[in-house]
């Protein structure tokens, strides 16, 4: 079997694994099942599409990493580095902070949106960490063993090496997943709430989500097929988490993090001590 065949088979393997946050209970055709046969078909199609896109990985990598273009436009490099700071960690921390503040202020709607958005990023991130660690795909800047230099071999896979080396942790793109999972989750939440001006806000969210992905291409950190699969996983995760959470409001995560909590308050005044219990 050729190296290209092995690479395609390795990428295809990614589509057969269900994201960790989306594990469906063993209940056959139960309405509580999250991942359907149609979803698996979409995942398989997206993975085949990413495998086909590897044919364009080298020319696109060389286009975005053109050193002369970078030298003529140093501002682009600065902007790309700043956009690249929008990682899954930053987005999860931001979501967690918003969730915490909303809970303290008893703003149930904001807490709901923040939780589901953070959950969309976190679940897909755990899935990607396993897949790219197992596949061990080399990043574009890695010099090929044959001496072909950068961008020589987009089919350079070192199984399990991604768990120990950043250079072999390319497929799929975590940046693309995280930004598109956030944009999709927020868009889905606005749709369910019929948020005013959402038809304007949603395209802006997706335009913003594209910036980190383009930045990773520009900085020579990812192949185009890495980005494509990351975008699919982000959109998939954002849609599924919001859909499942609202269709099944009694699910374990929402029950744990969104249910009312009691707060005991003890005060002392001129009339002595007083005790009050308020919901969180």
N, C-alpha and C positions, 0 to 999 in steps of 0.2 A: 504494500500500500504506500502511495506517495506521501510526502510531507504535507502537501495541500489536502489530501484526503483525510489524513490524521487531524489536521487543523480543523477542517470542517466538521469532522465527527466530534471533536472536543467541544467546539462551540455549540453544536447541536445538543450535546449533553446538558448544557445549561438550561435548555427549555424544558427538560423533563423533570426538573426539580421545582417543587412548589415553594414560594417564599415562606419563611418561617412564620410570619404573622398571619398567613392565610391558610393555615392547615385546616382542611375540612374534616369535621367529625365523621366517623365511620357510621353513616346512617343512610347509605344508599342514595335515594332520590329525595332525602329530607329537604324541606325548604330552607333549613339552616345551613346547608352546604354553601360554602363561599366560592370555591373553585369548581367551575363546571367544565364539561367536555368542550364547550365552545371556547372557554378561556384557554384551555390547554392547546386548542387548535390555533388560537391567535398567538400564543407564546411560541408554538412551533413555527408558525409562519414568520414571526418577527425574527426568530433565530436564523431561519434559512435566509431571510433578507439580509441580516447582518453578515452571514457567511458569504453571500453573493457580493456584498459591498467590500469585502476584503480585496477584491480585484482593483478597487480604486484607492486602497489605503496608501500605497506608496506615492502615486502622483499627488494626492491631496496633502499628504504629510510634507512633501517637498514644496508644494505651493505655499502652505501656511508657514513653513519654517524657513522661507527664503531669507538668508542672512542679509542680503543687500536691501531688501524691502524693510527689514527690521532696522537696519542702520539709517535708512532714510526717514523712518517714522518712529523715533524712539518713544513718542507719546503712546503709541499703540501697545508697546511692550509694558509700559507703566500701567496702562488701563487694564491689560490682560492680567497682570500680576494682582491687581486689586480685585478684579472680578473673581480670580481664582481663590481668593480668601473666603468666598462664600461656599463653605464646605458643609457636609452633612452634620458635623459636630456643631458648627455655628448655628445652623438652622434648628437643630434639636434643642440646643440651649435656649435660643430665642423663644421657641415654642413653649419650652418648660417654664421660662420666666413669665411669659404672657399668661399661661395657664395658672401659675401660682398667684399672680396678681388678681386675675379674674376670680379665683376662688375666694381670696380674701375679701374682695369687694362684692362677693355674691352675684357676680355677673355670669349666670349660667350659660348664656349663649356664647359669650367669648371663650369661656372655659371649654365648652364643647368643641368649638372650632379649633382652638389651640391644641387640645388633646388629640383630635383626629388627624390634624396636620402633622404633629410630631410623631404619632404612631405610624403614619404613612412612610415617613422618612426612616424611622428606626427599624421597622420590620424589613423593608427592602434592603437597608444597609447591612443587616445581619446576613441576609441571603447572599448579597454580592460579596461580602467578605469571604464566605466559604467558597463560592464559585471561582473568584479570581485567584484565591489562594491555591485552589486545587489545579486550575488550568495553568497558572504560571506563564501567562503571555508576556513577552518582552515589550517594553515601551518603545516608541519610535526612536528615541535617542540612544538606545542600546546598540553598541557596535556589534555587528554580526561576526560570528566565529570564523567565517570564511574570509574575513578582511574586507567585506563589502562596504563597511562604514555604516553610518546612520541610514535608517529607512531601507535597509537592504532586504530584510526578511520579516514581513508581517505574520509569517507562519511559524515564528520561533516560540514554541511552547515548551516549558520545563515543568512538568507535573509536580505539584506541591511546593515548588520553589517560591511561589507567591506568598507563602506563609512566612518566609524568612527574608525576602528581598523586595524592597520597594520597586526596583527596576523590572521585576517580573510580576507586576500586579496591575496589568493594564485593562483586562476585559472582565466585566463591563466597566464603564466609567461611573465612579461614585458621585462625582460632581454633577454629571448630567442627570443621574437618577434623583439626587436630593433636590435639585432646583425644580425639576419637572414634577416630582411628587408633591412638593409644596404648592406649586402653581395649580396643579390639578385638584388637590384636596380643597384649596380655597375656592376654586371655581365651582366645584361640586357643592360645597356648603352654601355658596351664594345662590346657586340654582335652587336648592331646596328651600331657601328662605326668601326667594324671589327678591333678592337685594336690588335696590334701585341702581341703575347705571352699570349693572354687571356686564352688559354686552360691550361696554367700553373698558371696564376694569380687567376682565378676563384676558383679552388680547395683550394688554399691558403686562399682566402677570407672566404670560408665556414669553413675551419679548424679553422680559427681565430674566426669565429662566434660561433663555438661550445664551445669555452673555457668559456665564461660567463655562458652558460647553465649548463655545467658540474660543474662549480664552485657553482652554486646555489643548485645543488643536494648535493655536497660535504659539503656545509655549512648548510644543513638541512633546507633550506628556501623554497624549492618547492618539490612537488611530481613529479614523472616522467610524469604523464598525464598532469600536468601543463606545463611542458617543451614541450611535444609533440604538444599541441595545440598552444603554443606560436610560435613554429617553423613554423607550418602551416600558421598561420596568418601573420608572417613576410614574408615568401616566397610569399604568396598570394598578400600581399600589395605591395611588391617590384615589382613583375611582372606586376600587374594591373596599378600602377601609371605610370611606364615607358611606357608600351604599350599604354595606353590611351593618355598620354601627347604627344607622338610622332605621333600617328595616328590622333590626333586632335590638331595640333599646335596652333590653335586659341582658345583653351580653356581658361577659365577665369583666372586661376592661372598663366599660362605661359604668357598670355597677360599682366597681371598686373606686374609680377616680371621679365620678360625677354625682354619686349619691349624696344626699344631704348629710352633714355631719353636725353633731351637737358640740357647742362651745360653752363651757362653764365659766361664768364671770362672777367674781366675788368683789364687792365694793364696800367701803366703810365711810359713813357720813355721820351727820349729827344724830340720826336715828339709829345708829349702830350698823351692824353688818347686814348686807343684802346679797342674795344669791340669785342669779338669773341664768337660764339655759337658752341659748340661741342656736339656730341651725347655722352651719358653716356657710 
